[in-house]
Amino acid sequence: MNTIQLSKLVSCVVLQLCCISLQAQNARLSLRILDDTGKETAARVQIKDNENNFYIAEDALIAGGDCDMSDEGAQLTDIESILKLFNKKIANPYFNSSQFYSDGSSSITQLPETVYIMAFKGSEFIVSIDTVTLIPDSITTHTIQLSRWTNMRNRNWYSADDHLHIPRPIPEMNPHISKMMQAEDIHVGNLLQSGKVKNFKMAEQYAFGSESIYEENGYLLASGQENPRTHILGHSISLGAEKALFNLEKYMVYRLIWEESVEYGGLNGFAHAWSDEAAGPSPEVGMAIVLPHDLMHFIEVLQFNRSDYRSWYDVLNLGFKVTPTAGTDYPCADQSIPGHERFYTKVDGDFTFENWLKGIEKGKTFVTTGPVLDFQVNGQEMGSELELKVGDSISVSGWVKFDTSADNLNFIEIIENGRAIKKISRVSTTDSLGFEFLHAVKSSGWLALRGYGDKIQENLYPFPAHLDILKATTNFHSAPIYLDILSKQNPETSATASSWLQRILDLKRMLEPQNLEFLAEKIMNPWHGVTEDVLLSSKETLIEDLDYAEQFFRGLIEGKE
């Protein structure tokens, strides 16, 4: 065989291989996803091949949000400008993969012969994992039947994400956003309009309160706000108020907004409580100022794959009944999976947004990245208050249940006034841990249940790096049950009040005339842009609130109720 013949033979072989490759990449998939009742259901889907290439359905649902913190904002004036913030592809930081949302029926083309499909629907459904062999130049139909490992809705517990920055300036966005929530099995999606001094239009909402409620297939959307928000005082959240609330002149006086929020039927709390003061934007200074006015209903203790309960424990030890919540801050800070951190609320009566808010106000919640739980004292549920006498023996009971294919639970703890009084490690491959024991109470305070473990399917080192802190990635915590013993104050109260008093005194020092210029430069940062004139217009009222808080904490130190 001469060189020319050999060259022709090689060319022919290469051409044949290319044709085979192109043929193999021309397979098509018709995908159906069914829920546990056999009905088509929205879900999040991942399709990849042997070379770790990911495929997105042509008819994938859109997903996205608004994190534009510029002074001008995203300028969402019509449907075209809104849709520029949405995409069919989801970059999942916990799997380092590309995924998409399906409404239950999807078409995918240009596929190789073998693909690997994962289907997700929140944390109550077992992740479906399938290997599918396709026929080139043909349409292969594949059906995924999702199955549950638990159904909390049947027990009147409803999941929620309290921190979603998804723009909804026109009602036409409702069906699109609702499908996202249904795919993640989030029963209440709280869409927070956010901003700063010069722009309160991030993730703009078309209505607030009852006019903002949208229901589809038993899933709710509702407007809320993350505002005011400053680096020095923390980010505040209001849920359920009948109007958007903004006070430019007194922007740094959170109490004024929160009083209005309560007047308009809202609940108030702080975001990002997983962050300490050194990391920011910590809510601890802001909480110290506003807490004495008893306007705080909840605190976001679980977010960004991390939990930190210290600030919340302090609030409880100061004598306030404040409910734990969780939220993702989607899609900001590269958090692209709504409901990755979520909380459940026990709803009495019909599932309405109003009844859901009442459940939070009553303290009937728990936060989680997956496991579900029950916690009782003397048969009373989370949020209850028991009147007791010193030395009374109480029955503490509960359980934790989890999906063993998703969570590797390590241990649970029962907490009294911030300290563990019992630890129970997992010692078998079962999918639950239960407990019941007697405990003698010595003072007023609170009890709660928490636990830690590791996510099995998620990457050990997710990207971006702030989602990986080498801490437990399976987290859950119940709301407290309160113990009231006449004349026996919580032993942690005085020391906690002393610590929080220092935050008040320090901010008062920062507001002294000789320090104002430095403080003004500090808070005029790109994220919040609190200008010097806003600082000065807020100063007098802020100092009045600081004086009130100082008197309050000094009273607690002295043992006053």
TAJO-V307269 format. One record per residue. N is the residue number from 0. RES is the residue in three letters. PHI is phi in whole degrees, 0 to 359 (none if undefined). OMEGA is omega in degrees with one decimal (* if undefined). Layout:
[[N:RES:PHI:OMEGA] [N:RES:PHI:OMEGA]]
//
This chain:
[[0:MET:none:-179.7] [1:ASN:279:-175.4] [2:THR:297:-178.3] [3:ILE:293:178.7] [4:GLN:296:179.0] [5:LEU:297:179.6] [6:SER:296:178.8] [7:LYS:295:-179.8] [8:LEU:295:178.4] [9:VAL:298:179.6] [10:SER:299:179.9] [11:CYS:294:179.2] [12:VAL:297:179.6] [13:VAL:299:179.8] [14:LEU:297:179.0] [15:GLN:296:178.9] [16:LEU:297:178.3] [17:CYS:296:179.2] [18:CYS:295:177.6] [19:ILE:297:-179.8] [20:SER:297:179.7] [21:LEU:296:178.8] [22:GLN:296:-179.2] [23:ALA:294:-179.4] [24:GLN:271:-177.0] [25:ASN:249:176.4] [26:ALA:284:-179.4] [27:ARG:236:-176.8] [28:LEU:232:171.2] [29:SER:255:-171.8] [30:LEU:252:173.3] [31:ARG:241:178.2] [32:ILE:235:-178.6] [33:LEU:246:176.2] [34:ASP:276:-176.2] [35:ASP:290:177.5] [36:THR:261:179.7] [37:GLY:91:179.0] [38:LYS:264:174.8] [39:GLU:301:-175.2] [40:THR:218:176.8] [41:ALA:290:-178.7] [42:ALA:202:173.4] [43:ARG:261:-171.1] [44:VAL:233:172.4] [45:GLN:235:177.2] [46:ILE:235:178.2] [47:LYS:220:179.5] [48:ASP:250:-177.3] [49:ASN:293:-178.1] [50:GLU:261:177.2] [51:ASN:66:170.7] [52:ASN:272:-177.4] [53:PHE:249:-174.3] [54:TYR:234:-177.4] [55:ILE:245:-179.9] [56:ALA:293:177.6] [57:GLU:298:-178.7] [58:ASP:257:178.7] [59:ALA:300:175.3] [60:LEU:288:179.2] [61:ILE:274:178.0] [62:ALA:215:178.8] [63:GLY:167:-178.6] [64:GLY:193:-173.4] [65:ASP:229:177.2] [66:CYS:238:-177.1] [67:ASP:285:-178.0] [68:MET:261:177.1] [69:SER:291:178.9] [70:ASP:295:-178.5] [71:GLU:276:-177.0] [72:GLY:75:-175.0] [73:ALA:280:178.5] [74:GLN:56:-178.4] [75:LEU:274:-173.2] [76:THR:254:-178.6] [77:ASP:205:-175.6] [78:ILE:298:-179.4] [79:GLU:295:-179.7] [80:SER:291:178.3] [81:ILE:291:-174.9] [82:LEU:292:175.4] [83:LYS:295:179.9] [84:LEU:271:-176.5] [85:PHE:247:-175.4] [86:ASN:213:176.4] [87:LYS:276:-177.2] [88:LYS:261:177.6] [89:ILE:250:175.3] [90:ALA:270:-175.8] [91:ASN:273:-177.3] [92:PRO:288:-176.9] [93:TYR:275:176.2] [94:PHE:242:-174.5] [95:ASN:48:-174.2] [96:SER:218:173.8] [97:SER:256:-177.8] [98:GLN:227:178.0] [99:PHE:209:175.8] [100:TYR:264:175.7] [101:SER:243:175.8] [102:ASP:275:-178.8] [103:GLY:116:178.1] [104:SER:214:-174.7] [105:SER:223:178.2] [106:SER:239:-178.6] [107:ILE:231:-178.2] [108:THR:241:177.9] [109:GLN:56:-179.1] [110:LEU:258:173.4] [111:PRO:283:-174.2] [112:GLU:291:-178.3] [113:THR:234:176.6] [114:VAL:228:-179.5] [115:TYR:242:-171.7] [116:ILE:244:171.8] [117:MET:240:177.8] [118:ALA:235:-176.6] [119:PHE:239:172.5] [120:LYS:209:179.8] [121:GLY:66:-174.7] [122:SER:255:-179.1] [123:GLU:269:178.5] [124:PHE:256:175.4] [125:ILE:290:178.7] [126:VAL:295:178.9] [127:SER:274:179.5] [128:ILE:232:-177.0] [129:ASP:231:167.4] [130:THR:253:-174.6] [131:VAL:238:174.8] [132:THR:262:-174.7] [133:LEU:255:178.2] [134:ILE:258:-179.6] [135:PRO:304:178.6] [136:ASP:58:178.1] [137:SER:222:175.7] [138:ILE:259:176.0] [139:THR:260:178.0] [140:THR:263:179.2] [141:HIS:226:-179.9] [142:THR:245:176.4] [143:ILE:252:175.6] [144:GLN:256:179.4] [145:LEU:284:177.5] [146:SER:231:-179.9] [147:ARG:266:166.1] [148:TRP:255:174.3] [149:THR:201:176.0] [150:ASN:221:-175.7] [151:MET:288:179.4] [152:ARG:298:177.9] [153:ASN:295:177.6] [154:ARG:257:178.8] [155:ASN:68:172.6] [156:TRP:252:-173.7] [157:TYR:237:-176.9] [158:SER:278:-179.5] [159:ALA:206:167.4] [160:ASP:241:-174.5] [161:ASP:270:-168.6] [162:HIS:211:-179.5] [163:LEU:237:178.9] [164:HIS:259:-179.7] [165:ILE:247:-175.7] [166:PRO:289:179.7] [167:ARG:213:-177.5] [168:PRO:287:177.2] [169:ILE:226:-177.6] [170:PRO:298:-178.1] [171:GLU:298:179.1] [172:MET:279:-174.8] [173:ASN:305:-178.0] [174:PRO:299:-179.9] [175:HIS:295:-177.2] [176:ILE:290:179.5] [177:SER:299:179.0] [178:LYS:297:174.9] [179:MET:300:-178.8] [180:MET:294:179.0] [181:GLN:294:178.5] [182:ALA:296:178.8] [183:GLU:263:-179.9] [184:ASP:54:176.5] [185:ILE:260:-175.0] [186:HIS:288:178.3] [187:VAL:230:175.8] [188:GLY:261:-179.0] [189:ASN:265:-176.1] [190:LEU:266:-171.7] [191:LEU:263:168.0] [192:GLN:286:-171.6] [193:SER:228:178.1] [194:GLY:167:179.0] [195:LYS:209:-174.3] [196:VAL:303:-173.2] [197:LYS:266:-175.9] [198:ASN:204:176.8] [199:PHE:251:-174.8] [200:LYS:232:178.5] [201:MET:291:-176.5] [202:ALA:54:-174.9] [203:GLU:301:178.6] [204:GLN:246:-176.7] [205:TYR:281:-179.3] [206:ALA:202:177.7] [207:PHE:227:179.2] [208:GLY:67:-175.6] [209:SER:299:-179.5] [210:GLU:288:-177.6] [211:SER:268:-174.3] [212:ILE:285:174.5] [213:TYR:233:-178.5] [214:GLU:240:175.7] [215:GLU:210:177.7] [216:ASN:56:178.3] [217:GLY:84:177.5] [218:TYR:243:-174.4] [219:LEU:245:166.4] [220:LEU:245:178.5] [221:ALA:212:178.7] [222:SER:273:170.8] [223:GLY:214:178.7] [224:GLN:216:169.1] [225:GLU:249:-173.4] [226:ASN:183:1.9] [227:PRO:288:-179.6] [228:ARG:212:176.8] [229:THR:222:-179.5] [230:HIS:293:-174.1] [231:ILE:280:-177.4] [232:LEU:253:179.8] [233:GLY:99:-178.7] [234:HIS:255:-178.9] [235:SER:261:177.9] [236:ILE:235:170.3] [237:SER:235:-179.7] [238:LEU:243:169.6] [239:GLY:86:179.4] [240:ALA:294:-174.8] [241:GLU:284:178.0] [242:LYS:207:173.3] [243:ALA:286:-172.6] [244:LEU:239:-177.7] [245:PHE:209:-179.3] [246:ASN:223:-175.6] [247:LEU:297:-174.9] [248:GLU:297:-178.0] [249:LYS:244:-171.6] [250:TYR:302:-176.3] [251:MET:271:177.5] [252:VAL:258:-174.5] [253:TYR:298:-177.5] [254:ARG:306:-176.1] [255:LEU:296:177.2] [256:ILE:293:-177.5] [257:TRP:292:175.6] [258:GLU:296:176.7] [259:GLU:296:-179.7] [260:SER:301:178.4] [261:VAL:297:178.6] [262:GLU:300:-179.4] [263:TYR:262:172.0] [264:GLY:84:-175.9] [265:GLY:263:171.5] [266:LEU:246:-174.1] [267:ASN:239:176.6] [268:GLY:194:178.9] [269:PHE:244:175.4] [270:ALA:269:168.7] [271:HIS:59:-179.9] [272:ALA:285:172.6] [273:TRP:290:-174.6] [274:SER:264:175.8] [275:ASP:272:-174.1] [276:GLU:298:-178.2] [277:ALA:290:-176.7] [278:ALA:271:-178.0] [279:GLY:66:-5.5] [280:PRO:280:-176.3] [281:SER:287:178.9] [282:PRO:272:-167.9] [283:GLU:297:179.9] [284:VAL:291:178.0] [285:GLY:299:178.7] [286:MET:297:-178.7] [287:ALA:299:-178.5] [288:ILE:283:-170.4] [289:VAL:269:-174.8] [290:LEU:304:-178.2] [291:PRO:301:-179.2] [292:HIS:272:175.2] [293:ASP:55:178.7] [294:LEU:247:-174.7] [295:MET:259:-175.6] [296:HIS:251:-175.8] [297:PHE:211:177.5] [298:ILE:214:-176.1] [299:GLU:275:-170.8] [300:VAL:255:-176.2] [301:LEU:224:-175.5] [302:GLN:189:176.6] [303:PHE:54:177.0] [304:ASN:66:-178.3] [305:ARG:217:177.3] [306:SER:231:172.8] [307:ASP:207:-171.2] [308:TYR:255:-171.3] [309:ARG:298:-179.5] [310:SER:296:178.3] [311:TRP:297:177.1] [312:TYR:302:177.8] [313:ASP:300:-179.9] [314:VAL:301:178.7] [315:LEU:296:-178.7] [316:ASN:289:174.4] [317:LEU:277:173.6] [318:GLY:101:-177.5] [319:PHE:259:177.3] [320:LYS:266:-175.8] [321:VAL:235:-171.2] [322:THR:272:176.1] [323:PRO:279:173.2] [324:THR:227:179.8] [325:ALA:215:178.6] [326:GLY:195:-171.0] [327:THR:262:-171.3] [328:ASP:66:-178.7] [329:TYR:302:-6.3] [330:PRO:262:-174.3] [331:CYS:285:-178.4] [332:ALA:56:177.7] [333:ASP:64:175.9] [334:GLN:272:-169.3] [335:SER:251:180.0] [336:ILE:239:176.6] [337:PRO:303:176.0] [338:GLY:78:176.4] [339:HIS:303:165.3] [340:GLU:250:-175.4] [341:ARG:216:173.0] [342:PHE:225:179.3] [343:TYR:248:179.7] [344:THR:234:174.6] [345:LYS:281:-177.6] [346:VAL:251:175.0] [347:ASP:271:-179.3] [348:GLY:84:-178.5] [349:ASP:295:177.7] [350:PHE:280:175.0] [351:THR:234:178.6] [352:PHE:297:179.2] [353:GLU:298:179.0] [354:ASN:292:176.3] [355:TRP:296:176.2] [356:LEU:300:179.0] [357:LYS:298:177.8] [358:GLY:298:176.4] [359:ILE:295:-178.8] [360:GLU:299:179.2] [361:LYS:277:177.2] [362:GLY:80:-176.9] [363:LYS:262:-178.2] [364:THR:219:161.5] [365:PHE:213:-179.9] [366:VAL:254:-175.5] [367:THR:196:166.5] [368:THR:254:178.1] [369:GLY:169:-176.9] [370:PRO:299:175.5] [371:VAL:242:-171.5] [372:LEU:208:169.3] [373:ASP:220:-178.7] [374:PHE:215:-177.7] [375:GLN:219:171.4] [376:VAL:231:-175.2] [377:ASN:52:178.6] [378:GLY:78:179.8] [379:GLN:265:-173.8] [380:GLU:274:179.3] [381:MET:305:-177.6] [382:GLY:94:-178.7] [383:SER:285:174.6] [384:GLU:235:-178.5] [385:LEU:251:174.7] [386:GLU:268:-171.8] [387:LEU:227:173.7] [388:LYS:242:178.9] [389:VAL:303:179.3] [390:GLY:90:177.4] [391:ASP:301:176.2] [392:SER:262:-177.9] [393:ILE:247:177.0] [394:SER:265:-179.7] [395:VAL:250:-175.8] [396:SER:216:177.6] [397:GLY:167:177.7] [398:TRP:203:173.6] [399:VAL:232:178.1] [400:LYS:234:-175.0] [401:PHE:208:177.4] [402:ASP:274:-175.0] [403:THR:292:175.9] [404:SER:276:-177.8] [405:ALA:245:-174.4] [406:ASP:233:173.1] [407:ASN:255:-177.9] [408:LEU:290:179.7] [409:ASN:265:-179.4] [410:PHE:197:172.9] [411:ILE:238:178.4] [412:GLU:222:170.3] [413:ILE:258:-171.8] [414:ILE:250:172.3] [415:GLU:238:178.2] [416:ASN:54:176.4] [417:GLY:93:-178.0] [418:ARG:240:-179.9] [419:ALA:287:175.9] [420:ILE:255:175.6] [421:LYS:203:175.8] [422:LYS:236:-179.4] [423:ILE:230:179.6] [424:SER:272:176.4] [425:ARG:284:-176.2] [426:VAL:232:178.2] [427:SER:209:-178.1] [428:THR:269:-179.3] [429:THR:293:-176.8] [430:ASP:263:-179.5] [431:SER:203:172.3] [432:LEU:228:178.0] [433:GLY:235:-179.9] [434:PHE:203:172.0] [435:GLU:199:179.8] [436:PHE:205:177.2] [437:LEU:261:-178.4] [438:HIS:218:178.7] [439:ALA:271:-178.5] [440:VAL:267:-177.1] [441:LYS:241:-176.8] [442:SER:201:173.9] [443:SER:294:178.9] [444:GLY:159:-175.5] [445:TRP:201:175.9] [446:LEU:233:177.8] [447:ALA:204:-179.4] [448:LEU:241:174.8] [449:ARG:220:179.6] [450:GLY:199:-176.1] [451:TYR:219:176.2] [452:GLY:187:-176.5] [453:ASP:225:173.9] [454:LYS:285:-175.6] [455:ILE:279:-172.9] [456:GLN:273:-176.5] [457:GLU:278:-178.9] [458:ASN:294:176.3] [459:LEU:294:-179.2] [460:TYR:237:-179.8] [461:PRO:293:177.4] [462:PHE:240:9.1] [463:PRO:285:-168.1] [464:ALA:296:-176.8] [465:HIS:291:174.9] [466:LEU:273:-179.3] [467:ASP:237:-179.8] [468:ILE:234:179.1] [469:LEU:54:172.6] [470:LYS:251:176.5] [471:ALA:302:177.4] [472:THR:256:167.2] [473:THR:260:-176.8] [474:ASN:226:171.4] [475:PHE:203:-178.2] [476:HIS:204:177.0] [477:SER:278:164.7] [478:ALA:292:-177.1] [479:PRO:280:164.6] [480:ILE:247:-170.1] [481:TYR:265:179.4] [482:LEU:244:-177.6] [483:ASP:243:176.4] [484:ILE:241:-176.2] [485:LEU:304:175.2] [486:SER:70:177.4] [487:LYS:240:-177.8] [488:GLN:294:172.2] [489:ASN:307:-176.2] [490:PRO:293:-179.6] [491:GLU:272:-169.7] [492:THR:297:-174.1] [493:SER:298:-178.9] [494:ALA:294:178.2] [495:THR:295:178.8] [496:ALA:299:178.9] [497:SER:297:178.9] [498:SER:294:-179.3] [499:TRP:290:175.9] [500:LEU:301:-179.1] [501:GLN:296:176.7] [502:ARG:294:178.7] [503:ILE:294:-178.2] [504:LEU:296:-179.3] [505:ASP:293:179.6] [506:LEU:292:176.3] [507:LYS:300:178.1] [508:ARG:295:179.5] [509:MET:295:-179.0] [510:LEU:271:176.5] [511:GLU:294:-172.7] [512:PRO:310:-177.0] [513:GLN:290:-177.3] [514:ASN:252:-172.5] [515:LEU:295:-177.9] [516:GLU:299:179.4] [517:PHE:295:-179.9] [518:LEU:296:-179.4] [519:ALA:300:178.7] [520:GLU:293:-178.0] [521:LYS:294:-174.4] [522:ILE:268:175.1] [523:MET:271:179.9] [524:ASN:255:-173.7] [525:PRO:300:-175.4] [526:TRP:284:-172.7] [527:HIS:237:172.8] [528:GLY:55:176.6] [529:VAL:284:-175.8] [530:THR:285:-177.5] [531:GLU:297:-179.4] [532:ASP:293:176.5] [533:VAL:290:176.1] [534:LEU:301:-177.7] [535:LEU:291:-179.8] [536:SER:287:178.0] [537:SER:271:-166.3] [538:LYS:302:-173.6] [539:GLU:299:-179.7] [540:THR:292:178.3] [541:LEU:297:178.1] [542:ILE:294:175.8] [543:GLU:299:178.3] [544:ASP:292:177.0] [545:LEU:294:177.0] [546:ASP:297:179.2] [547:TYR:296:180.0] [548:ALA:295:178.7] [549:GLU:299:178.4] [550:GLN:297:-179.2] [551:PHE:297:-177.4] [552:PHE:292:176.3] [553:ARG:296:177.0] [554:GLY:295:177.9] [555:LEU:295:178.3] [556:ILE:298:-179.4] [557:GLU:277:176.4] [558:GLY:92:178.4] [559:LYS:281:178.4] [560:GLU:287:*]]
//
